[in-house]
């Protein structure tokens, strides 16, 4: 499992994140505080506190391609 911290500022960022994560077969969780949602669920992401950094956990060790695409959200 690998993880990174990201920041989602705009609605467009959330749409792009879901578009990116949906291309990959791995399970992807987003954590904000005590809440965990599916990283492929746009409604789940909107339920998080987007004013705080979000931890992305990818349940795969071979996910460097996904992590490189997510670098645009790292702040």
mmJSON file of the N, C-alpha and C atoms, coordinates in Angstrom:
{"data_MODEL":{"atom_site":{
"group_PDB":["ATOM","ATOM","ATOM","ATOM","ATOM","ATOM","ATOM","ATOM","ATOM","ATOM","ATOM","ATOM","ATOM","ATOM","ATOM","ATOM","ATOM","ATOM","ATOM","ATOM","ATOM","ATOM","ATOM","ATOM","ATOM","ATOM","ATOM","ATOM","ATOM","ATOM","ATOM","ATOM","ATOM","ATOM","ATOM","ATOM","ATOM","ATOM","ATOM","ATOM","ATOM","ATOM","ATOM","ATOM","ATOM","ATOM","ATOM","ATOM","ATOM","ATOM","ATOM","ATOM","ATOM","ATOM","ATOM","ATOM","ATOM","ATOM","ATOM","ATOM","ATOM","ATOM","ATOM","ATOM","ATOM","ATOM","ATOM","ATOM","ATOM","ATOM","ATOM","ATOM","ATOM","ATOM","ATOM","ATOM","ATOM","ATOM","ATOM","ATOM","ATOM","ATOM","ATOM","ATOM","ATOM","ATOM","ATOM","ATOM","ATOM","ATOM","ATOM","ATOM","ATOM","ATOM","ATOM","ATOM","ATOM","ATOM","ATOM","ATOM","ATOM","ATOM","ATOM","ATOM","ATOM","ATOM","ATOM","ATOM","ATOM","ATOM","ATOM","ATOM","ATOM","ATOM","ATOM","ATOM","ATOM","ATOM","ATOM","ATOM","ATOM","ATOM","ATOM","ATOM","ATOM","ATOM","ATOM","ATOM","ATOM","ATOM","ATOM","ATOM","ATOM","ATOM","ATOM","ATOM","ATOM","ATOM","ATOM","ATOM","ATOM","ATOM","ATOM","ATOM","ATOM","ATOM","ATOM","ATOM","ATOM","ATOM","ATOM","ATOM","ATOM","ATOM","ATOM","ATOM","ATOM","ATOM","ATOM","ATOM","ATOM","ATOM","ATOM","ATOM","ATOM","ATOM","ATOM","ATOM","ATOM","ATOM","ATOM","ATOM","ATOM","ATOM","ATOM","ATOM","ATOM","ATOM","ATOM","ATOM","ATOM","ATOM","ATOM","ATOM","ATOM","ATOM","ATOM","ATOM","ATOM","ATOM","ATOM","ATOM","ATOM","ATOM","ATOM","ATOM","ATOM","ATOM","ATOM","ATOM","ATOM","ATOM","ATOM","ATOM","ATOM","ATOM","ATOM","ATOM","ATOM","ATOM","ATOM","ATOM","ATOM","ATOM","ATOM","ATOM","ATOM","ATOM","ATOM","ATOM","ATOM","ATOM","ATOM","ATOM","ATOM"],
"id":[1,2,3,4,5,6,7,8,9,10,11,12,13,14,15,16,17,18,19,20,21,22,23,24,25,26,27,28,29,30,31,32,33,34,35,36,37,38,39,40,41,42,43,44,45,46,47,48,49,50,51,52,53,54,55,56,57,58,59,60,61,62,63,64,65,66,67,68,69,70,71,72,73,74,75,76,77,78,79,80,81,82,83,84,85,86,87,88,89,90,91,92,93,94,95,96,97,98,99,100,101,102,103,104,105,106,107,108,109,110,111,112,113,114,115,116,117,118,119,120,121,122,123,124,125,126,127,128,129,130,131,132,133,134,135,136,137,138,139,140,141,142,143,144,145,146,147,148,149,150,151,152,153,154,155,156,157,158,159,160,161,162,163,164,165,166,167,168,169,170,171,172,173,174,175,176,177,178,179,180,181,182,183,184,185,186,187,188,189,190,191,192,193,194,195,196,197,198,199,200,201,202,203,204,205,206,207,208,209,210,211,212,213,214,215,216,217,218,219,220,221,222,223,224,225],
"type_symbol":["N","C","C","N","C","C","N","C","C","N","C","C","N","C","C","N","C","C","N","C","C","N","C","C","N","C","C","N","C","C","N","C","C","N","C","C","N","C","C","N","C","C","N","C","C","N","C","C","N","C","C","N","C","C","N","C","C","N","C","C","N","C","C","N","C","C","N","C","C","N","C","C","N","C","C","N","C","C","N","C","C","N","C","C","N","C","C","N","C","C","N","C","C","N","C","C","N","C","C","N","C","C","N","C","C","N","C","C","N","C","C","N","C","C","N","C","C","N","C","C","N","C","C","N","C","C","N","C","C","N","C","C","N","C","C","N","C","C","N","C","C","N","C","C","N","C","C","N","C","C","N","C","C","N","C","C","N","C","C","N","C","C","N","C","C","N","C","C","N","C","C","N","C","C","N","C","C","N","C","C","N","C","C","N","C","C","N","C","C","N","C","C","N","C","C","N","C","C","N","C","C","N","C","C","N","C","C","N","C","C","N","C","C","N","C","C","N","C","C","N","C","C","N","C","C"],
"label_atom_id":["N","CA","C","N","CA","C","N","CA","C","N","CA","C","N","CA","C","N","CA","C","N","CA","C","N","CA","C","N","CA","C","N","CA","C","N","CA","C","N","CA","C","N","CA","C","N","CA","C","N","CA","C","N","CA","C","N","CA","C","N","CA","C","N","CA","C","N","CA","C","N","CA","C","N","CA","C","N","CA","C","N","CA","C","N","CA","C","N","CA","C","N","CA","C","N","CA","C","N","CA","C","N","CA","C","N","CA","C","N","CA","C","N","CA","C","N","CA","C","N","CA","C","N","CA","C","N","CA","C","N","CA","C","N","CA","C","N","CA","C","N","CA","C","N","CA","C","N","CA","C","N","CA","C","N","CA","C","N","CA","C","N","CA","C","N","CA","C","N","CA","C","N","CA","C","N","CA","C","N","CA","C","N","CA","C","N","CA","C","N","CA","C","N","CA","C","N","CA","C","N","CA","C","N","CA","C","N","CA","C","N","CA","C","N","CA","C","N","CA","C","N","CA","C","N","CA","C","N","CA","C","N","CA","C","N","CA","C","N","CA","C","N","CA","C","N","CA","C","N","CA","C","N","CA","C","N","CA","C","N","CA","C"],
"label_alt_id":[null,null,null,null,null,null,null,null,null,null,null,null,null,null,null,null,null,null,null,null,null,null,null,null,null,null,null,null,null,null,null,null,null,null,null,null,null,null,null,null,null,null,null,null,null,null,null,null,null,null,null,null,null,null,null,null,null,null,null,null,null,null,null,null,null,null,null,null,null,null,null,null,null,null,null,null,null,null,null,null,null,null,null,null,null,null,null,null,null,null,null,null,null,null,null,null,null,null,null,null,null,null,null,null,null,null,null,null,null,null,null,null,null,null,null,null,null,null,null,null,null,null,null,null,null,null,null,null,null,null,null,null,null,null,null,null,null,null,null,null,null,null,null,null,null,null,null,null,null,null,null,null,null,null,null,null,null,null,null,null,null,null,null,null,null,null,null,null,null,null,null,null,null,null,null,null,null,null,null,null,null,null,null,null,null,null,null,null,null,null,null,null,null,null,null,null,null,null,null,null,null,null,null,null,null,null,null,null,null,null,null,null,null,null,null,null,null,null,null,null,null,null,null,null,null],
"label_comp_id":["UNK","UNK","UNK","UNK","UNK","UNK","UNK","UNK","UNK","UNK","UNK","UNK","UNK","UNK","UNK","UNK","UNK","UNK","UNK","UNK","UNK","UNK","UNK","UNK","UNK","UNK","UNK","UNK","UNK","UNK","UNK","UNK","UNK","UNK","UNK","UNK","UNK","UNK","UNK","UNK","UNK","UNK","UNK","UNK","UNK","UNK","UNK","UNK","UNK","UNK","UNK","UNK","UNK","UNK","UNK","UNK","UNK","UNK","UNK","UNK","UNK","UNK","UNK","UNK","UNK","UNK","UNK","UNK","UNK","UNK","UNK","UNK","UNK","UNK","UNK","UNK","UNK","UNK","UNK","UNK","UNK","UNK","UNK","UNK","UNK","UNK","UNK","UNK","UNK","UNK","UNK","UNK","UNK","UNK","UNK","UNK","UNK","UNK","UNK","UNK","UNK","UNK","UNK","UNK","UNK","UNK","UNK","UNK","UNK","UNK","UNK","UNK","UNK","UNK","UNK","UNK","UNK","UNK","UNK","UNK","UNK","UNK","UNK","UNK","UNK","UNK","UNK","UNK","UNK","UNK","UNK","UNK","UNK","UNK","UNK","UNK","UNK","UNK","UNK","UNK","UNK","UNK","UNK","UNK","UNK","UNK","UNK","UNK","UNK","UNK","UNK","UNK","UNK","UNK","UNK","UNK","UNK","UNK","UNK","UNK","UNK","UNK","UNK","UNK","UNK","UNK","UNK","UNK","UNK","UNK","UNK","UNK","UNK","UNK","UNK","UNK","UNK","UNK","UNK","UNK","UNK","UNK","UNK","UNK","UNK","UNK","UNK","UNK","UNK","UNK","UNK","UNK","UNK","UNK","UNK","UNK","UNK","UNK","UNK","UNK","UNK","UNK","UNK","UNK","UNK","UNK","UNK","UNK","UNK","UNK","UNK","UNK","UNK","UNK","UNK","UNK","UNK","UNK","UNK","UNK","UNK","UNK","UNK","UNK","UNK"],
"label_asym_id":["A","A","A","A","A","A","A","A","A","A","A","A","A","A","A","A","A","A","A","A","A","A","A","A","A","A","A","A","A","A","A","A","A","A","A","A","A","A","A","A","A","A","A","A","A","A","A","A","A","A","A","A","A","A","A","A","A","A","A","A","A","A","A","A","A","A","A","A","A","A","A","A","A","A","A","A","A","A","A","A","A","A","A","A","A","A","A","A","A","A","A","A","A","A","A","A","A","A","A","A","A","A","A","A","A","A","A","A","A","A","A","A","A","A","A","A","A","A","A","A","A","A","A","A","A","A","A","A","A","A","A","A","A","A","A","A","A","A","A","A","A","A","A","A","A","A","A","A","A","A","A","A","A","A","A","A","A","A","A","A","A","A","A","A","A","A","A","A","A","A","A","A","A","A","A","A","A","A","A","A","A","A","A","A","A","A","A","A","A","A","A","A","A","A","A","A","A","A","A","A","A","A","A","A","A","A","A","A","A","A","A","A","A","A","A","A","A","A","A","A","A","A","A","A","A"],
"label_entity_id":["1","1","1","1","1","1","1","1","1","1","1","1","1","1","1","1","1","1","1","1","1","1","1","1","1","1","1","1","1","1","1","1","1","1","1","1","1","1","1","1","1","1","1","1","1","1","1","1","1","1","1","1","1","1","1","1","1","1","1","1","1","1","1","1","1","1","1","1","1","1","1","1","1","1","1","1","1","1","1","1","1","1","1","1","1","1","1","1","1","1","1","1","1","1","1","1","1","1","1","1","1","1","1","1","1","1","1","1","1","1","1","1","1","1","1","1","1","1","1","1","1","1","1","1","1","1","1","1","1","1","1","1","1","1","1","1","1","1","1","1","1","1","1","1","1","1","1","1","1","1","1","1","1","1","1","1","1","1","1","1","1","1","1","1","1","1","1","1","1","1","1","1","1","1","1","1","1","1","1","1","1","1","1","1","1","1","1","1","1","1","1","1","1","1","1","1","1","1","1","1","1","1","1","1","1","1","1","1","1","1","1","1","1","1","1","1","1","1","1","1","1","1","1","1","1"],
"label_seq_id":[1,1,1,2,2,2,3,3,3,4,4,4,5,5,5,6,6,6,7,7,7,8,8,8,9,9,9,10,10,10,11,11,11,12,12,12,13,13,13,14,14,14,15,15,15,16,16,16,17,17,17,18,18,18,19,19,19,20,20,20,21,21,21,22,22,22,23,23,23,24,24,24,25,25,25,26,26,26,27,27,27,28,28,28,29,29,29,30,30,30,31,31,31,32,32,32,33,33,33,34,34,34,35,35,35,36,36,36,37,37,37,38,38,38,39,39,39,40,40,40,41,41,41,42,42,42,43,43,43,44,44,44,45,45,45,46,46,46,47,47,47,48,48,48,49,49,49,50,50,50,51,51,51,52,52,52,53,53,53,54,54,54,55,55,55,56,56,56,57,57,57,58,58,58,59,59,59,60,60,60,61,61,61,62,62,62,63,63,63,64,64,64,65,65,65,66,66,66,67,67,67,68,68,68,69,69,69,70,70,70,71,71,71,72,72,72,73,73,73,74,74,74,75,75,75],
"pdbx_PDB_ins_code":[null,null,null,null,null,null,null,null,null,null,null,null,null,null,null,null,null,null,null,null,null,null,null,null,null,null,null,null,null,null,null,null,null,null,null,null,null,null,null,null,null,null,null,null,null,null,null,null,null,null,null,null,null,null,null,null,null,null,null,null,null,null,null,null,null,null,null,null,null,null,null,null,null,null,null,null,null,null,null,null,null,null,null,null,null,null,null,null,null,null,null,null,null,null,null,null,null,null,null,null,null,null,null,null,null,null,null,null,null,null,null,null,null,null,null,null,null,null,null,null,null,null,null,null,null,null,null,null,null,null,null,null,null,null,null,null,null,null,null,null,null,null,null,null,null,null,null,null,null,null,null,null,null,null,null,null,null,null,null,null,null,null,null,null,null,null,null,null,null,null,null,null,null,null,null,null,null,null,null,null,null,null,null,null,null,null,null,null,null,null,null,null,null,null,null,null,null,null,null,null,null,null,null,null,null,null,null,null,null,null,null,null,null,null,null,null,null,null,null,null,null,null,null,null,null],
"Cartn_x":[0.847,0.0,0.89,0.5,1.22,0.239,0.761,-0.127,0.577,-0.243,0.227,-0.839,-0.453,-1.38,-1.656,-2.942,-3.321,-4.238,-4.458,-5.384,-6.28,-7.593,-8.568,-9.223,-8.999,-9.487,-10.753,-10.859,-11.964,-12.806,-14.031,-14.897,-14.248,-13.563,-12.877,-11.786,-11.121,-10.108,-10.727,-11.906,-12.581,-12.961,-13.487,-13.841,-12.605,-11.5,-10.259,-9.751,-9.822,-9.373,-10.168,-11.484,-12.33,-12.056,-11.847,-11.526,-10.217,-9.228,-7.934,-8.044,-8.629,-8.678,-9.538,-10.546,-11.433,-10.742,-9.615,-8.883,-8.103,-7.913,-7.034,-7.832,-7.359,-8.111,-7.924,-6.996,-6.732,-7.829,-7.933,-8.791,-8.059,-8.782,-8.204,-9.121,-8.564,-9.327,-8.83,-9.759,-9.411,-9.786,-8.863,-9.087,-9.016,-9.991,-9.995,-10.526,-9.645,-10.049,-10.356,-11.521,-11.896,-12.739,-12.938,-13.759,-12.901,-13.393,-12.734,-13.792,-13.469,-14.399,-13.666,-14.426,-13.88,-13.346,-12.111,-11.482,-12.047,-12.984,-13.609,-15.044,-15.457,-16.825,-16.876,-17.471,-17.536,-18.385,-19.47,-20.307,-19.578,-18.815,-18.04,-17.015,-16.357,-15.339,-15.973,-17.147,-17.823,-18.248,-18.331,-18.715,-17.539,-16.316,-15.135,-14.954,-14.174,-13.791,-12.673,-12.997,-12.038,-11.143,-11.346,-10.476,-9.182,-9.151,-7.983,-7.319,-6.025,-5.383,-6.052,-6.053,-6.688,-5.594,-5.646,-4.684,-5.248,-4.47,-4.868,-4.1,-4.833,-4.211,-4.552,-3.51,-3.681,-3.303,-4.208,-3.999,-3.295,-2.096,-1.251,0.161,1.155,2.535,3.057,2.33,2.735,1.831,1.845,0.923,1.643,2.89,3.656,3.042,2.402,1.747,0.602,-0.194,-1.278,-0.715,0.288,0.861,1.457,2.026,2.567,1.447,0.299,-0.843,-1.434,-1.331,-1.895,-0.993,0.207,1.133,0.582,-0.321,-0.902,-1.715,-2.139,-2.946,-2.116,-0.843,0.016,0.341,0.097,0.343,1.391],
"Cartn_y":[-1.176,0.0,1.235,2.238,3.503,4.63,5.743,6.873,8.194,9.2,10.567,11.507,12.725,13.739,14.709,15.022,15.924,17.017,18.031,19.112,19.313,19.293,19.513,20.866,21.814,23.175,23.483,22.919,23.252,22.027,22.27,21.173,20.437,21.178,20.577,19.605,19.917,19.017,17.677,17.725,16.493,15.659,16.3,15.587,14.937,15.673,15.128,13.96,14.074,12.99,11.715,11.832,10.651,10.064,10.92,10.437,9.647,10.147,9.471,8.162,8.195,6.987,5.892,6.27,5.268,4.439,4.91,4.169,2.983,2.952,1.952,0.903,-0.353,-1.438,-1.513,-0.757,-0.883,-0.218,-0.671,0.013,1.267,2.376,3.659,4.29,4.595,5.226,6.648,7.544,8.904,9.09,9.648,9.86,11.34,11.782,13.143,13.062,13.323,13.156,11.703,11.438,10.049,9.413,10.145,9.648,9.032,7.927,7.24,7.002,7.404,7.188,6.546,5.985,5.387,6.498,6.373,7.377,7.452,6.583,6.595,7.111,7.572,8.029,9.548,10.194,11.65,12.134,11.437,11.84,11.643,10.568,10.328,11.425,11.861,12.901,14.223,14.539,15.778,15.753,14.587,14.512,14.78,14.857,15.115,16.608,16.923,18.308,18.676,19.418,19.734,20.923,21.504,22.588,22.05,20.769,20.112,19.217,18.936,17.957,16.587,15.852,14.53,13.497,12.42,11.331,10.32,10.019,9.03,7.749,6.656,5.348,4.432,3.96,3.059,1.662,0.729,-0.639,-1.484,-1.042,-1.745,-1.205,-2.052,-1.593,-1.2,-1.565,-1.261,-0.18,0.988,2.042,3.349,3.273,4.483,5.315,4.666,5.398,6.257,5.702,6.461,7.603,7.324,8.359,9.502,9.206,10.279,11.157,10.564,11.354,12.219,11.756,12.496,13.623,13.725,14.775,16.186,16.351,17.669,18.173,17.263,17.639,17.804,17.475,17.59,19.065,19.551,20.978,21.104],
"Cartn_z":[0.0,0.0,0.0,-0.79,-0.851,-0.574,-0.061,0.213,-0.055,-0.407,-0.584,-0.035,0.207,0.679,-0.465,-0.676,-1.764,-1.228,-2.054,-1.737,-2.947,-2.718,-3.782,-3.549,-4.448,-4.253,-5.041,-6.221,-7.113,-7.434,-7.852,-8.304,-9.46,-10.303,-11.457,-11.0,-9.873,-9.314,-8.928,-8.348,-7.919,-9.14,-10.163,-11.4,-12.017,-12.05,-12.612,-11.78,-10.464,-9.587,-9.841,-9.924,-10.163,-11.545,-12.527,-13.884,-13.869,-13.149,-13.068,-12.298,-11.112,-10.271,-10.888,-11.652,-12.26,-13.332,-13.85,-14.881,-14.321,-13.006,-12.407,-11.643,-11.649,-11.012,-9.495,-8.932,-7.499,-6.672,-5.414,-4.457,-4.01,-3.979,-3.598,-2.559,-1.395,-0.32,-0.115,0.222,0.592,2.052,2.829,4.262,4.584,5.354,5.869,7.287,8.248,9.643,9.919,10.444,10.74,9.641,8.542,7.449,6.343,5.795,4.682,3.607,2.371,1.264,0.096,-0.812,-2.031,-2.935,-3.376,-4.224,-5.626,-5.951,-7.269,-7.199,-6.019,-5.79,-5.674,-6.665,-6.639,-5.466,-5.166,-4.032,-2.708,-2.614,-1.404,-1.178,-2.236,-2.118,-1.686,-2.213,-1.82,-0.353,0.255,1.669,2.61,2.067,2.891,3.135,4.166,4.43,3.458,2.428,1.382,1.733,2.91,3.375,3.969,4.258,4.844,3.794,3.968,3.069,3.188,2.096,2.041,1.793,2.55,2.396,1.396,0.366,-0.644,-0.346,-0.128,0.099,-1.063,-1.727,-2.867,-2.402,-2.562,-2.085,-3.149,-3.497,-4.443,-4.279,-4.506,-4.45,-5.826,-6.865,-8.239,-8.823,-8.195,-8.607,-8.919,-9.339,-9.614,-10.736,-11.707,-12.787,-12.254,-11.339,-10.721,-9.879,-9.069,-8.207,-9.015,-10.169,-11.005,-11.564,-11.891,-12.368,-11.267,-10.018,-8.891,-8.412,-8.949,-8.516,-8.737,-9.682,-9.922,-8.738,-7.846,-6.686,-5.416,-5.47,-4.294,-4.1,-2.898,-2.602,-1.505],
"occupancy":[1.0,1.0,1.0,1.0,1.0,1.0,1.0,1.0,1.0,1.0,1.0,1.0,1.0,1.0,1.0,1.0,1.0,1.0,1.0,1.0,1.0,1.0,1.0,1.0,1.0,1.0,1.0,1.0,1.0,1.0,1.0,1.0,1.0,1.0,1.0,1.0,1.0,1.0,1.0,1.0,1.0,1.0,1.0,1.0,1.0,1.0,1.0,1.0,1.0,1.0,1.0,1.0,1.0,1.0,1.0,1.0,1.0,1.0,1.0,1.0,1.0,1.0,1.0,1.0,1.0,1.0,1.0,1.0,1.0,1.0,1.0,1.0,1.0,1.0,1.0,1.0,1.0,1.0,1.0,1.0,1.0,1.0,1.0,1.0,1.0,1.0,1.0,1.0,1.0,1.0,1.0,1.0,1.0,1.0,1.0,1.0,1.0,1.0,1.0,1.0,1.0,1.0,1.0,1.0,1.0,1.0,1.0,1.0,1.0,1.0,1.0,1.0,1.0,1.0,1.0,1.0,1.0,1.0,1.0,1.0,1.0,1.0,1.0,1.0,1.0,1.0,1.0,1.0,1.0,1.0,1.0,1.0,1.0,1.0,1.0,1.0,1.0,1.0,1.0,1.0,1.0,1.0,1.0,1.0,1.0,1.0,1.0,1.0,1.0,1.0,1.0,1.0,1.0,1.0,1.0,1.0,1.0,1.0,1.0,1.0,1.0,1.0,1.0,1.0,1.0,1.0,1.0,1.0,1.0,1.0,1.0,1.0,1.0,1.0,1.0,1.0,1.0,1.0,1.0,1.0,1.0,1.0,1.0,1.0,1.0,1.0,1.0,1.0,1.0,1.0,1.0,1.0,1.0,1.0,1.0,1.0,1.0,1.0,1.0,1.0,1.0,1.0,1.0,1.0,1.0,1.0,1.0,1.0,1.0,1.0,1.0,1.0,1.0,1.0,1.0,1.0,1.0,1.0,1.0,1.0,1.0,1.0,1.0,1.0,1.0],
"B_iso_or_equiv":[0.0,0.0,0.0,0.0,0.0,0.0,0.0,0.0,0.0,0.0,0.0,0.0,0.0,0.0,0.0,0.0,0.0,0.0,0.0,0.0,0.0,0.0,0.0,0.0,0.0,0.0,0.0,0.0,0.0,0.0,0.0,0.0,0.0,0.0,0.0,0.0,0.0,0.0,0.0,0.0,0.0,0.0,0.0,0.0,0.0,0.0,0.0,0.0,0.0,0.0,0.0,0.0,0.0,0.0,0.0,0.0,0.0,0.0,0.0,0.0,0.0,0.0,0.0,0.0,0.0,0.0,0.0,0.0,0.0,0.0,0.0,0.0,0.0,0.0,0.0,0.0,0.0,0.0,0.0,0.0,0.0,0.0,0.0,0.0,0.0,0.0,0.0,0.0,0.0,0.0,0.0,0.0,0.0,0.0,0.0,0.0,0.0,0.0,0.0,0.0,0.0,0.0,0.0,0.0,0.0,0.0,0.0,0.0,0.0,0.0,0.0,0.0,0.0,0.0,0.0,0.0,0.0,0.0,0.0,0.0,0.0,0.0,0.0,0.0,0.0,0.0,0.0,0.0,0.0,0.0,0.0,0.0,0.0,0.0,0.0,0.0,0.0,0.0,0.0,0.0,0.0,0.0,0.0,0.0,0.0,0.0,0.0,0.0,0.0,0.0,0.0,0.0,0.0,0.0,0.0,0.0,0.0,0.0,0.0,0.0,0.0,0.0,0.0,0.0,0.0,0.0,0.0,0.0,0.0,0.0,0.0,0.0,0.0,0.0,0.0,0.0,0.0,0.0,0.0,0.0,0.0,0.0,0.0,0.0,0.0,0.0,0.0,0.0,0.0,0.0,0.0,0.0,0.0,0.0,0.0,0.0,0.0,0.0,0.0,0.0,0.0,0.0,0.0,0.0,0.0,0.0,0.0,0.0,0.0,0.0,0.0,0.0,0.0,0.0,0.0,0.0,0.0,0.0,0.0,0.0,0.0,0.0,0.0,0.0,0.0],
"pdbx_formal_charge":[null,null,null,null,null,null,null,null,null,null,null,null,null,null,null,null,null,null,null,null,null,null,null,null,null,null,null,null,null,null,null,null,null,null,null,null,null,null,null,null,null,null,null,null,null,null,null,null,null,null,null,null,null,null,null,null,null,null,null,null,null,null,null,null,null,null,null,null,null,null,null,null,null,null,null,null,null,null,null,null,null,null,null,null,null,null,null,null,null,null,null,null,null,null,null,null,null,null,null,null,null,null,null,null,null,null,null,null,null,null,null,null,null,null,null,null,null,null,null,null,null,null,null,null,null,null,null,null,null,null,null,null,null,null,null,null,null,null,null,null,null,null,null,null,null,null,null,null,null,null,null,null,null,null,null,null,null,null,null,null,null,null,null,null,null,null,null,null,null,null,null,null,null,null,null,null,null,null,null,null,null,null,null,null,null,null,null,null,null,null,null,null,null,null,null,null,null,null,null,null,null,null,null,null,null,null,null,null,null,null,null,null,null,null,null,null,null,null,null,null,null,null,null,null,null],
"auth_seq_id":[1,1,1,2,2,2,3,3,3,4,4,4,5,5,5,6,6,6,7,7,7,8,8,8,9,9,9,10,10,10,11,11,11,12,12,12,13,13,13,14,14,14,15,15,15,16,16,16,17,17,17,18,18,18,19,19,19,20,20,20,21,21,21,22,22,22,23,23,23,24,24,24,25,25,25,26,26,26,27,27,27,28,28,28,29,29,29,30,30,30,31,31,31,32,32,32,33,33,33,34,34,34,35,35,35,36,36,36,37,37,37,38,38,38,39,39,39,40,40,40,41,41,41,42,42,42,43,43,43,44,44,44,45,45,45,46,46,46,47,47,47,48,48,48,49,49,49,50,50,50,51,51,51,52,52,52,53,53,53,54,54,54,55,55,55,56,56,56,57,57,57,58,58,58,59,59,59,60,60,60,61,61,61,62,62,62,63,63,63,64,64,64,65,65,65,66,66,66,67,67,67,68,68,68,69,69,69,70,70,70,71,71,71,72,72,72,73,73,73,74,74,74,75,75,75],
"auth_comp_id":["UNK","UNK","UNK","UNK","UNK","UNK","UNK","UNK","UNK","UNK","UNK","UNK","UNK","UNK","UNK","UNK","UNK","UNK","UNK","UNK","UNK","UNK","UNK","UNK","UNK","UNK","UNK","UNK","UNK","UNK","UNK","UNK","UNK","UNK","UNK","UNK","UNK","UNK","UNK","UNK","UNK","UNK","UNK","UNK","UNK","UNK","UNK","UNK","UNK","UNK","UNK","UNK","UNK","UNK","UNK","UNK","UNK","UNK","UNK","UNK","UNK","UNK","UNK","UNK","UNK","UNK","UNK","UNK","UNK","UNK","UNK","UNK","UNK","UNK","UNK","UNK","UNK","UNK","UNK","UNK","UNK","UNK","UNK","UNK","UNK","UNK","UNK","UNK","UNK","UNK","UNK","UNK","UNK","UNK","UNK","UNK","UNK","UNK","UNK","UNK","UNK","UNK","UNK","UNK","UNK","UNK","UNK","UNK","UNK","UNK","UNK","UNK","UNK","UNK","UNK","UNK","UNK","UNK","UNK","UNK","UNK","UNK","UNK","UNK","UNK","UNK","UNK","UNK","UNK","UNK","UNK","UNK","UNK","UNK","UNK","UNK","UNK","UNK","UNK","UNK","UNK","UNK","UNK","UNK","UNK","UNK","UNK","UNK","UNK","UNK","UNK","UNK","UNK","UNK","UNK","UNK","UNK","UNK","UNK","UNK","UNK","UNK","UNK","UNK","UNK","UNK","UNK","UNK","UNK","UNK","UNK","UNK","UNK","UNK","UNK","UNK","UNK","UNK","UNK","UNK","UNK","UNK","UNK","UNK","UNK","UNK","UNK","UNK","UNK","UNK","UNK","UNK","UNK","UNK","UNK","UNK","UNK","UNK","UNK","UNK","UNK","UNK","UNK","UNK","UNK","UNK","UNK","UNK","UNK","UNK","UNK","UNK","UNK","UNK","UNK","UNK","UNK","UNK","UNK","UNK","UNK","UNK","UNK","UNK","UNK"],
"auth_asym_id":["A","A","A","A","A","A","A","A","A","A","A","A","A","A","A","A","A","A","A","A","A","A","A","A","A","A","A","A","A","A","A","A","A","A","A","A","A","A","A","A","A","A","A","A","A","A","A","A","A","A","A","A","A","A","A","A","A","A","A","A","A","A","A","A","A","A","A","A","A","A","A","A","A","A","A","A","A","A","A","A","A","A","A","A","A","A","A","A","A","A","A","A","A","A","A","A","A","A","A","A","A","A","A","A","A","A","A","A","A","A","A","A","A","A","A","A","A","A","A","A","A","A","A","A","A","A","A","A","A","A","A","A","A","A","A","A","A","A","A","A","A","A","A","A","A","A","A","A","A","A","A","A","A","A","A","A","A","A","A","A","A","A","A","A","A","A","A","A","A","A","A","A","A","A","A","A","A","A","A","A","A","A","A","A","A","A","A","A","A","A","A","A","A","A","A","A","A","A","A","A","A","A","A","A","A","A","A","A","A","A","A","A","A","A","A","A","A","A","A","A","A","A","A","A","A"],
"auth_atom_id":["N","CA","C","N","CA","C","N","CA","C","N","CA","C","N","CA","C","N","CA","C","N","CA","C","N","CA","C","N","CA","C","N","CA","C","N","CA","C","N","CA","C","N","CA","C","N","CA","C","N","CA","C","N","CA","C","N","CA","C","N","CA","C","N","CA","C","N","CA","C","N","CA","C","N","CA","C","N","CA","C","N","CA","C","N","CA","C","N","CA","C","N","CA","C","N","CA","C","N","CA","C","N","CA","C","N","CA","C","N","CA","C","N","CA","C","N","CA","C","N","CA","C","N","CA","C","N","CA","C","N","CA","C","N","CA","C","N","CA","C","N","CA","C","N","CA","C","N","CA","C","N","CA","C","N","CA","C","N","CA","C","N","CA","C","N","CA","C","N","CA","C","N","CA","C","N","CA","C","N","CA","C","N","CA","C","N","CA","C","N","CA","C","N","CA","C","N","CA","C","N","CA","C","N","CA","C","N","CA","C","N","CA","C","N","CA","C","N","CA","C","N","CA","C","N","CA","C","N","CA","C","N","CA","C","N","CA","C","N","CA","C","N","CA","C","N","CA","C","N","CA","C","N","CA","C","N","CA","C","N","CA","C"],
"pdbx_PDB_model_num":[1,1,1,1,1,1,1,1,1,1,1,1,1,1,1,1,1,1,1,1,1,1,1,1,1,1,1,1,1,1,1,1,1,1,1,1,1,1,1,1,1,1,1,1,1,1,1,1,1,1,1,1,1,1,1,1,1,1,1,1,1,1,1,1,1,1,1,1,1,1,1,1,1,1,1,1,1,1,1,1,1,1,1,1,1,1,1,1,1,1,1,1,1,1,1,1,1,1,1,1,1,1,1,1,1,1,1,1,1,1,1,1,1,1,1,1,1,1,1,1,1,1,1,1,1,1,1,1,1,1,1,1,1,1,1,1,1,1,1,1,1,1,1,1,1,1,1,1,1,1,1,1,1,1,1,1,1,1,1,1,1,1,1,1,1,1,1,1,1,1,1,1,1,1,1,1,1,1,1,1,1,1,1,1,1,1,1,1,1,1,1,1,1,1,1,1,1,1,1,1,1,1,1,1,1,1,1,1,1,1,1,1,1,1,1,1,1,1,1,1,1,1,1,1,1]
}}}
